[in-house]
């Protein structure tokens, strides 16, 4: 985690003190932009920064061109297609090239060597290229739909590289984010800064105390020879704890740091393990990602407007891509498909008369929570382990 590195623990206090001392809102904006550039350069280096600059310049230019192009014209559609293709192609090239080539027999089919700062192909991996891709696609799509483009390259850069959210989100929407920095950034109120600081501390506790200790317990379970029904059940619980507190902890730190700077980032987690069904789970889990998947993949595919069969197909595609976004391995895609079919099954269940009769019953609520948590917990096996390992764990779980 970048936020607990010694460099960042020196970097942020210096940045924060200087930020508070600046007397003018526009100066605070310029200073945070400079600090974000320093952050990006430190962690990504020139080889990691250069491609992001190129993609950002293309996205900014195409966004301006889209705004000048008449709605409904073929040129507008081609501009949007080209603008979206640039970051997506870069993401595939850097993150998924080895996986795809190995799958079609044009490269190694085994695990690709990955070292810190390097992608699967052994080349410098641009910092947070997945998040850049999501935010750039969102920006161009919204501009193509009629939203006002960002006219200042400095404001576009600030949206792109704001350092608290640059690594693991939350995924920002440019309109509400930049509205907070118009024309500059106000000095945060003391209450908001204290609230942000408390959220940062909560995030560190989640990550370093709960998630990291759960990870150690998982390592101990993985090291044991063989597996039993009890050990697999415990493993599912520990995986559920680890990923929730790891990722929500990271999100809390990012949101808290932004609040200390007077800026609000979107909420990312809202007690997902009390969801009554899998659809509600995805309304509470990694909210900024699930909304992005809904708005920019699922709905453009057609959503659920054309019957259950096509809805199932669209859910499967959207969630498969959601899974692959988490990592360049097919078991992540399988995890996404698992959730896609789960969402489709829930949609079918909601149409049944039994579902309507049980609606509102107290036992149905608790049963729904238990079933949803069990479904999600088994899915974490698919998320964390290759298919062969999941098959062995599943056999142990069912006592076969």
C-alpha positions as CSV (number, residue, x, y, z in Angstrom):
1,X,0.0,0.0,0.0
2,X,1.4,3.4,-1.1
3,X,-0.1,5.3,1.8
4,X,2.0,3.6,4.5
5,X,5.3,4.0,2.7
6,X,7.9,6.1,4.5
7,X,8.1,8.5,1.5
8,X,4.3,9.2,1.6
9,X,4.3,9.6,5.4
10,X,6.8,12.4,5.0
11,X,5.3,13.7,1.7
12,X,1.7,14.3,2.9
13,X,2.4,16.2,6.2
14,X,4.7,18.6,4.3
15,X,2.2,19.0,1.5
16,X,-0.7,19.5,4.0
17,X,1.1,22.2,6.0
18,X,2.1,24.2,2.9
19,X,-1.4,23.8,1.5
20,X,-3.0,25.3,4.6
21,X,-0.5,28.2,4.7
22,X,-1.3,29.3,1.2
23,X,-3.6,32.3,1.3
24,X,-5.3,32.1,-2.1
25,X,-7.7,29.5,-3.4
26,X,-6.1,29.5,-6.9
27,X,-2.6,29.0,-5.3
28,X,-3.9,26.0,-3.3
29,X,-5.3,24.5,-6.6
30,X,-1.9,25.0,-8.4
31,X,0.0,23.6,-5.4
32,X,-2.1,20.5,-5.2
33,X,-1.7,19.9,-8.9
34,X,2.1,20.2,-8.5
35,X,2.1,17.9,-5.5
36,X,0.0,15.3,-7.4
37,X,2.5,15.5,-10.3
38,X,5.4,14.9,-7.8
39,X,3.5,12.0,-6.3
40,X,2.9,10.4,-9.7
41,X,6.5,11.0,-10.8
42,X,7.9,9.5,-7.6
43,X,5.9,6.2,-7.8
44,X,5.7,5.7,-11.6
45,X,9.0,7.3,-12.9
46,X,9.4,8.7,-16.4
47,X,8.6,5.4,-18.1
48,X,5.3,5.1,-16.2
49,X,4.4,8.8,-16.5
50,X,5.1,9.3,-20.2
51,X,2.2,7.0,-21.5
52,X,-0.3,8.6,-19.1
53,X,0.7,12.1,-20.4
54,X,0.2,11.0,-24.0
55,X,-3.2,9.3,-23.2
56,X,-4.3,12.3,-21.2
57,X,-3.4,14.8,-24.0
58,X,-5.3,12.7,-26.5
59,X,-8.3,12.5,-24.2
60,X,-8.3,16.2,-23.5
61,X,-8.0,17.1,-27.2
62,X,-10.7,14.6,-28.3
63,X,-13.0,15.9,-25.5
64,X,-12.6,19.5,-26.9
65,X,-13.2,18.2,-30.4
66,X,-16.3,16.3,-29.4
67,X,-17.8,19.4,-27.8
68,X,-17.4,21.3,-31.2
69,X,-18.9,18.5,-33.3
70,X,-22.7,18.5,-34.0
71,X,-24.7,15.9,-32.1
72,X,-25.7,12.8,-34.1
73,X,-23.0,13.3,-36.7
74,X,-20.8,10.4,-37.9
75,X,-17.7,12.4,-36.9
76,X,-18.8,12.6,-33.3
77,X,-19.3,8.9,-33.1
78,X,-15.8,8.3,-34.7
79,X,-14.2,10.7,-32.3
80,X,-15.8,9.0,-29.3
81,X,-14.8,5.6,-30.6
82,X,-11.2,6.7,-31.1
83,X,-11.0,8.5,-27.8
84,X,-12.2,5.4,-25.9
85,X,-10.0,3.1,-27.9
86,X,-6.8,4.9,-26.9
87,X,-6.9,4.3,-23.1
88,X,-8.5,0.9,-23.5
89,X,-5.8,-0.2,-26.0
90,X,-3.1,1.1,-23.6
91,X,-4.7,-0.8,-20.7
92,X,-4.8,-4.0,-22.8
93,X,-1.3,-3.6,-24.0
94,X,0.3,-3.0,-20.6
95,X,-1.9,-5.1,-18.4
96,X,-3.4,-8.0,-20.5
97,X,-1.1,-8.5,-23.4
98,X,0.8,-11.5,-21.9
99,X,-2.5,-13.1,-20.8
100,X,-4.1,-12.8,-24.2
101,X,-1.1,-13.9,-26.2
102,X,-0.6,-16.9,-23.9
103,X,-4.2,-17.9,-24.3
104,X,-4.0,-18.0,-28.1
105,X,-0.7,-19.8,-28.0
106,X,1.5,-16.8,-29.0
107,X,3.3,-16.5,-25.7
108,X,4.0,-18.1,-22.4
109,X,0.9,-19.8,-20.9
110,X,2.4,-19.9,-17.4
111,X,2.4,-17.1,-14.9
112,X,4.2,-14.0,-16.2
113,X,7.1,-12.7,-14.1
114,X,5.9,-9.5,-12.3
115,X,8.2,-7.3,-10.2
116,X,7.3,-4.1,-8.4
117,X,6.7,-1.3,-10.9
118,X,6.6,-3.7,-13.8
119,X,3.7,-5.1,-15.8
120,X,3.2,-8.7,-16.7
121,X,5.4,-8.2,-19.8
122,X,8.3,-7.0,-17.7
123,X,7.9,-3.4,-18.9
124,X,7.3,-0.3,-16.8
125,X,3.6,-0.3,-15.8
126,X,2.0,3.1,-15.7
127,X,0.7,3.9,-12.2
128,X,-3.0,3.2,-11.8
129,X,-3.6,2.8,-15.6
130,X,-6.9,0.9,-14.8
131,X,-8.3,3.9,-13.0
132,X,-7.0,6.4,-15.6
133,X,-8.8,4.3,-18.2
134,X,-12.1,4.3,-16.3
135,X,-12.0,8.1,-15.7
136,X,-11.0,8.9,-19.2
137,X,-13.7,6.7,-20.7
138,X,-16.3,8.3,-18.4
139,X,-15.1,11.8,-19.3
140,X,-15.4,11.3,-23.1
141,X,-18.7,9.4,-22.9
142,X,-20.3,12.2,-20.8
143,X,-18.9,14.9,-23.1
144,X,-20.3,13.0,-26.1
145,X,-23.7,12.9,-24.3
146,X,-23.7,16.7,-24.0
147,X,-21.8,17.5,-20.7
148,X,-19.6,20.5,-20.9
149,X,-15.9,19.6,-21.6
150,X,-13.0,20.6,-19.3
151,X,-11.5,23.6,-21.1
152,X,-8.4,24.1,-19.0
153,X,-5.6,21.6,-19.4
154,X,-4.6,22.3,-15.8
155,X,-8.1,21.4,-14.5
156,X,-8.1,18.3,-16.7
157,X,-4.7,17.3,-15.2
158,X,-6.0,18.0,-11.7
159,X,-9.0,15.7,-12.3
160,X,-6.7,13.0,-13.7
161,X,-3.9,12.9,-11.2
162,X,-5.3,14.1,-7.9
163,X,-3.1,12.0,-5.7
164,X,-5.4,10.6,-2.9
165,X,-7.5,8.8,-5.5
166,X,-4.9,8.0,-8.1
167,X,-4.0,4.4,-7.1
168,X,-7.2,2.6,-6.0
169,X,-9.9,5.2,-6.4
170,X,-12.7,5.9,-5.6
171,X,-13.4,6.4,-9.3
172,X,-14.3,10.1,-9.7
173,X,-16.9,11.7,-12.0
174,X,-15.3,14.9,-13.3
175,X,-18.4,17.2,-13.0
176,X,-18.9,17.0,-9.2
177,X,-15.2,16.7,-8.5
178,X,-14.1,19.8,-10.4
179,X,-17.1,21.8,-9.2
180,X,-15.4,21.8,-5.8
181,X,-12.3,23.4,-7.2
182,X,-13.9,26.3,-9.0
183,X,-12.1,28.7,-9.3
184,X,-9.8,27.3,-6.7
185,X,-9.7,25.2,-3.5
186,X,-11.1,26.8,-0.3
187,X,-9.2,26.1,2.9
188,X,-11.1,23.2,4.6
189,X,-13.2,23.9,7.6
190,X,-11.7,22.6,10.8
191,X,-14.5,20.1,11.4
192,X,-14.2,18.7,7.9
193,X,-10.4,18.4,8.3
194,X,-10.8,16.6,11.6
195,X,-13.4,14.3,10.1
196,X,-11.1,13.5,7.3
197,X,-8.2,12.8,9.7
198,X,-10.3,10.4,11.7
199,X,-11.4,8.6,8.6
200,X,-7.7,8.2,7.6
201,X,-6.9,6.6,11.0
202,X,-9.9,4.3,10.6
203,X,-8.6,3.3,7.2
204,X,-5.1,2.5,8.5
205,X,-6.6,0.4,11.3
206,X,-8.7,-1.5,8.8
207,X,-5.8,-2.2,6.5
208,X,-2.9,-2.7,8.9
209,X,-4.6,-4.3,11.9
210,X,-7.6,-6.2,10.5
211,X,-6.8,-6.9,6.8
212,X,-3.1,-7.7,7.2
213,X,-3.7,-10.0,10.1
214,X,-6.4,-11.8,8.2
215,X,-3.9,-12.2,5.4
216,X,-1.4,-13.8,7.8
217,X,-4.0,-16.2,9.0
218,X,-4.9,-17.1,5.4
219,X,-1.2,-17.8,4.7
220,X,-1.1,-20.2,7.6
221,X,-4.2,-22.0,6.4
222,X,-2.8,-22.2,2.9
223,X,0.4,-23.7,4.2
224,X,-1.4,-26.6,5.9
225,X,-1.4,-29.9,4.0
226,X,-4.8,-30.9,2.8
227,X,-8.1,-29.1,3.5
228,X,-11.2,-30.0,5.5
229,X,-14.7,-28.6,5.4
230,X,-14.0,-26.6,8.5
231,X,-10.7,-25.1,7.2
232,X,-12.3,-24.1,3.9
233,X,-15.2,-22.5,5.6
234,X,-12.8,-20.6,7.8
235,X,-10.8,-19.6,4.8
236,X,-13.9,-18.2,3.1
237,X,-14.6,-16.1,6.2
238,X,-11.0,-14.8,6.4
239,X,-10.9,-14.0,2.7
240,X,-14.2,-12.0,3.1
241,X,-12.7,-10.1,6.1
242,X,-9.4,-9.5,4.3
243,X,-10.7,-8.1,1.1
244,X,-13.4,-5.9,2.7
245,X,-11.1,-4.3,5.3
246,X,-8.2,-4.1,2.8
247,X,-10.1,-2.3,0.1
248,X,-12.5,-0.3,2.3
249,X,-9.5,0.7,4.4
250,X,-7.7,2.0,1.3
251,X,-10.8,3.9,0.3
252,X,-11.2,5.4,3.7
253,X,-7.7,6.7,3.6
254,X,-8.2,8.2,0.2
255,X,-11.5,9.8,1.1
256,X,-10.1,11.1,4.4
257,X,-7.0,12.6,2.8
258,X,-9.2,14.4,0.2
259,X,-11.5,15.7,3.0
260,X,-8.5,17.1,4.9
261,X,-7.8,19.0,1.7
262,X,-11.3,20.3,1.5
263,X,-12.5,18.0,-1.3
264,X,-15.1,15.2,-1.3
265,X,-14.6,11.9,-3.1
266,X,-17.5,9.5,-3.6
267,X,-18.3,6.9,-1.0
268,X,-17.0,3.4,-1.9
269,X,-18.4,0.9,0.7
270,X,-21.6,0.9,2.7
271,X,-21.7,-2.2,4.9
272,X,-21.9,-4.7,2.0
273,X,-22.2,-7.8,4.2
274,X,-25.6,-6.8,5.4
275,X,-27.0,-6.8,1.9
276,X,-30.2,-8.8,1.5
277,X,-29.4,-10.0,-2.0
278,X,-26.6,-10.0,-4.5
279,X,-28.0,-6.9,-6.4
280,X,-28.0,-4.9,-3.1
281,X,-24.5,-6.2,-2.4
282,X,-23.3,-4.5,-5.6
283,X,-25.0,-1.3,-4.5
284,X,-22.9,-1.4,-1.4
285,X,-19.6,-2.9,-2.5
286,X,-17.0,-0.8,-4.3
287,X,-19.8,1.6,-5.2
288,X,-17.8,3.8,-7.6
289,X,-16.8,0.8,-9.6
290,X,-20.2,-0.9,-9.7
291,X,-21.8,2.4,-10.8
292,X,-19.2,2.8,-13.5
293,X,-19.8,-0.7,-14.8
294,X,-23.5,-0.1,-14.8
295,X,-23.3,3.3,-16.6
296,X,-20.6,2.6,-19.1
297,X,-20.8,-1.1,-19.9
298,X,-24.1,-2.7,-18.8
299,X,-26.5,0.1,-19.9
300,X,-24.8,0.7,-23.2
301,X,-25.0,-3.0,-23.9
302,X,-28.8,-2.7,-23.5
303,X,-29.2,-3.4,-19.8
304,X,-32.3,-5.3,-19.0
305,X,-34.6,-3.7,-21.5
306,X,-34.9,-6.7,-23.8
307,X,-35.9,-9.6,-21.7
308,X,-34.2,-11.9,-19.2
309,X,-32.0,-13.8,-21.7
310,X,-30.4,-10.6,-23.0
311,X,-30.2,-9.2,-19.5
312,X,-28.3,-12.3,-18.5
313,X,-25.9,-11.9,-21.4
314,X,-25.3,-8.2,-20.7
315,X,-24.8,-8.9,-17.0
316,X,-22.3,-11.7,-17.8
317,X,-20.3,-9.5,-20.1
318,X,-20.3,-6.5,-17.8
319,X,-19.3,-8.6,-14.7
320,X,-16.8,-10.6,-16.7
321,X,-15.0,-7.4,-17.6
322,X,-15.4,-6.2,-14.0
323,X,-13.6,-9.3,-12.9
324,X,-10.8,-9.0,-15.4
325,X,-10.3,-5.4,-14.4
326,X,-9.1,-6.7,-11.0
327,X,-6.2,-8.7,-12.5
328,X,-4.8,-10.2,-15.6
329,X,-5.8,-13.8,-15.0
330,X,-8.8,-15.8,-16.1
331,X,-9.9,-16.7,-12.6
332,X,-10.8,-13.0,-12.1
333,X,-13.0,-13.2,-15.2
334,X,-14.6,-16.4,-13.8
335,X,-15.3,-14.6,-10.5
336,X,-17.0,-11.8,-12.6
337,X,-19.1,-14.4,-14.5
338,X,-20.1,-16.0,-11.2
339,X,-21.5,-12.7,-10.0
340,X,-23.1,-12.0,-13.3
341,X,-25.1,-15.3,-13.2
342,X,-25.9,-14.6,-9.5
343,X,-27.4,-11.2,-10.5
344,X,-29.3,-12.8,-13.3
345,X,-30.6,-15.5,-10.9
346,X,-31.7,-12.8,-8.5
347,X,-33.5,-11.0,-11.2
348,X,-35.4,-14.2,-12.1
349,X,-36.2,-14.8,-8.4
350,X,-37.6,-11.3,-8.0
351,X,-40.2,-12.1,-10.8
352,X,-41.5,-15.1,-9.0
353,X,-44.7,-15.1,-6.9
354,X,-42.8,-16.7,-4.0
355,X,-40.5,-13.7,-3.8
356,X,-43.4,-11.4,-3.6
357,X,-45.1,-13.4,-0.9
358,X,-42.0,-13.5,1.2
359,X,-41.3,-9.8,0.8
360,X,-41.2,-8.0,4.2
361,X,-41.0,-11.2,6.3
362,X,-38.3,-10.8,9.0
363,X,-36.9,-14.3,8.5
364,X,-36.7,-13.7,4.8
365,X,-34.5,-10.7,5.4
366,X,-32.1,-12.6,7.6
367,X,-32.1,-15.6,5.3
368,X,-31.3,-13.3,2.4
369,X,-28.4,-11.8,4.2
370,X,-27.0,-15.3,5.1
371,X,-27.4,-16.6,1.6
372,X,-25.9,-13.5,0.0
373,X,-22.9,-13.7,2.4
374,X,-22.4,-17.4,1.6
375,X,-22.6,-16.7,-2.1
376,X,-20.1,-13.8,-1.9
377,X,-17.8,-15.7,0.4
378,X,-17.5,-18.7,-2.0
379,X,-16.9,-16.3,-4.8
380,X,-13.8,-15.0,-3.0
381,X,-12.2,-18.4,-3.6
382,X,-12.6,-17.8,-7.3
383,X,-11.2,-14.3,-6.9
384,X,-8.0,-15.3,-4.9
385,X,-7.1,-18.7,-6.3
386,X,-6.7,-20.4,-9.7
387,X,-9.4,-22.7,-10.9
388,X,-7.6,-25.9,-10.0
389,X,-7.2,-24.8,-6.4
390,X,-10.8,-23.7,-6.2
391,X,-11.9,-27.2,-7.4
392,X,-9.9,-28.9,-4.7
393,X,-11.2,-26.5,-2.0
394,X,-14.8,-27.1,-3.3
395,X,-14.4,-30.9,-3.0
396,X,-13.1,-30.5,0.6
397,X,-16.0,-28.1,1.4
398,X,-18.6,-30.6,0.3
399,X,-16.7,-33.6,1.9
400,X,-16.0,-35.4,-1.4
